[in-house]
Amino acid sequence: MASSSKEPAAGRSKTVKLTGPEQVALFLKELEHPLKDEIEEVRKIILSAADDITEQIKWNAPSFCYNRQDRVTMNLQGKGCFRLIFHTGVKVKEAAATEPLFTDTSGLLEWITGDRAVVKITDNTDNTDLELKRAKLAALVARRMKETVQS
């Protein structure tokens, strides 16, 4: 998906870079996914978790940043589910934590490494999976963003 568009200006083409929210809005508008409604709802939950969370398209999916650092990225490749990848950014840390960066009191995170965890949102016809996770997810995102700001 392109993150810029061409506009004619006095016989020339000018590239206009889309803002992060514009990138995500266009991406979601064009997205064909069985859990599109849930994906859009999770986007709202994440953005409402803290005032200074921003968004962009990274790795062909919505990614959410805190202090200009990617912290949560959607993985939309699953069948009957999608995942939220909680991480400390794109660069591999030399001394990546072997223990989780913090204690997950929500029970939502599945730790892959000490600095990378996953929350899985599953497909269900009555939407209870997301509804059950909504409050915990918002609190988890807010905490994760603030606690990993130095990571």
N, C-alpha and C positions, 0 to 999 in steps of 0.2 A: 504494500500500500504506500502511496506517495504521501509525503508530509509537506509538499509544497504544490503550488498551482501556478499556472502561467496567466498573466494578464497583459494584453497589448497596451503599450504606452508609447504614443507617437511613433508608430511603425516598428517598435521594438518589443521584445518580450521581456517581462520583468518577473523574476522568481520571487514569490511571496512565501515566506516561511510561516507555517501555521504554529500557533502557540500550543503548548502541551494539552490544555483542555480541548482545543479545536482538533488536534490530532486524535485524541481519544474519542471525541464525539463522532468524528468521521469514521473512525475504525468501527465503532459500535453500530453506527448506522448501516454500514456495509457488511457487518458480521452475520454469518449464517451459522448458528450454533443452537442445538436443542435446549440449552440452558441460558439463552440470551437474556431472558427476564431476570434470572437469578444473578447473572454476571453484572447487569446494570444495577441491580439492587446492592450487590456487594460493593460496587464502585461508590455508591452513595454512602454506604456504611463507613467505608474507609475514609472518604473525604470528610465526613462529619466527625471523625474521631479526634481531629486536632485542626486548629485553624491554619497552621502553616504546612499542611501536607499539600504537595503539588502532584501533578500527574503528567505523563507523557507516554508515547509508544516506544517500547524497548523490547527487543527480541520478539517482535511481531505480536505484542500483547500489551494491554495497559500495565503500566508500572507506576508505583507511587513513591514519592521522594520526601525526605525530610532533610532540611538544610542542604538541598541540592544533591543529596545522595540517595540513590535507589535503595529502598528498604523492603518493599513488598511488590512482587511481580506476579501477574496472573499467568498460569500455564493452562491454556485452553485445549490441550491435545487429548485429554482423557475421554473415554467413552462412558457416557452416563454420569460424568462428573467434570469438575474443573478444580484446579488447585491454586492456592495462594502460596507462593514461595516467599518465606521470610528470610532475608539475607542481610549481609552487611555491605553490599555493593558489588560492583563488577570485578574489582581487583581481588585476587586471592591474597589473603593476609599471610605474611611469613610465619607468624605464630598463631595460626588459626586455633581457636579454642577446641579442646577435646571434650570439655564439659559444656553443657548448654550455657549460653550467656546469662540467662536468668531462669528462675523457677517459674514454670508455666502453671499458674493456679487455675486456668480456665479448662485445662484438659483437652484443648483443641489441637495443640501442636504435636506433630510427630517429628522429633529431632532426627535429622539426617547426619549432621555433624554438629559440632559445638556452636557454629555460627550460621547454620542453615536449617530451617524447619519448614514443614508443610502443613497447611490446613486444607482438607478435602471437603468440597461441597458436592453432594451427590444429587442425582436426579431422583425425584419422587413426585408423584402426581399431586400430592396435597401440600407440597412446599414446606413441610414441617422441618426438614433438615436445616434449611436456612433460618427459619423462624426460631428454632431452638438455639441456634448459634449466634443470632443477631447481637444481643447485648454483650455476650462474652467476646465476640469478634471485635466490636467497637472498642471495648476496654483493652483487649489484647493489642490491637493496632496502636492505640495511643501510648500504651506502655512501651511497646517494642520500639516505636519511633524515638521516644525520648531516651530510653536506656541504651540504645545502640548508636547514639549520635556521635560518640567518640570512636566507634569501632572502625 
